[in-house]
Amino acid sequence: MSEVFMKAILTGLLLIGAMSSFASSEQEANCTEMEVTSEYLQKQISKIVQTCRRGCTSDFKIEAIDSLSLAKEIVDKKVEEECR
């Protein structure tokens, strides 16, 4: 797996871990940060899709996109539960 894609996946997972420790007193700032994180993860997914159009194996593409999509789904769920 490419180092760039591994970094993207690990970054997404680290962001999820950081978000789980947000304190409720900083709710508004945290919601904004989670929304920005969701956008970042979507951009990373889009980058992988674009790169893979130029030549990645199907298994690699699916694994990278699945990992980031899962991270984005978790972030989006936290936003929905805590911010709306």
N, C-alpha and C positions, 0 to 999 in steps of 0.2 A: 504494500500500500504506500502511496506517495507520502513523503514527509509533510507536504503542504496540507493534504487531506487529513492526515493524522492530527496535525496541529489544530485544524478546524474542528474536528470531532472532540478532541480533548478540551479545547476552549469552551465549546458548548456545554460539555459535562461539568467543567469547573464553574461555569456561570450558574448552572442549576444548583450546585452545592452552595454557592455563595448566597443565592437568593433564598434558600431554605432557612437561612439564619437572620433574615431581616427582622428588625424589631418593629412592633406595631406603632410606636410613637413616631416613627418616620414613614408612616404609611404612604403619604402622597409622593414623596421622593422615591420610595421603593417602587410604587406603581409605575412611575415614569421610567425608572431604570429597568423594570421588568418588560415594559412595552418596547423600550429601545433594544433590549436583549432579544426579544422575539423578532424584531425587524432584522437585527444582525444575523440571527440564525437563518432567517428566510433568505438573506443575501448570500450566506455561505452555501445553502442548498442550491440556489440559482447558479452560483459560480461552478459548483461541482457538475451540475447538469450541463452547463455550457462547455466545460472542459471535456466532459465525457462524450459529448457529441463529436469531439475531435479524436476520440480513440481511447476509451477505457473498457476494461472487461465488464461484462454485465454484472458479475458477482461483486466486483469492486464498487461499481456505481450504486447498486442496490444497498450494499452494506453502508457506504458513506451517507447516502441519502436517508436511509432508515434510521441511522444513529442520530443525525441532526434533526430529522423530523420528530423523533421521539423527544429529543431535548426541547424542541419548539412546542410540542404538544403539552409537555409538563409546564413550561413557562406560561403558555396561553391559559392553561387551566388555573394556575395560581393567580394570574391577572383576573380571570373571570370570578374566582372565589373571593379574592381579597380587595379588588379595586372597583367592582361594578355593582 
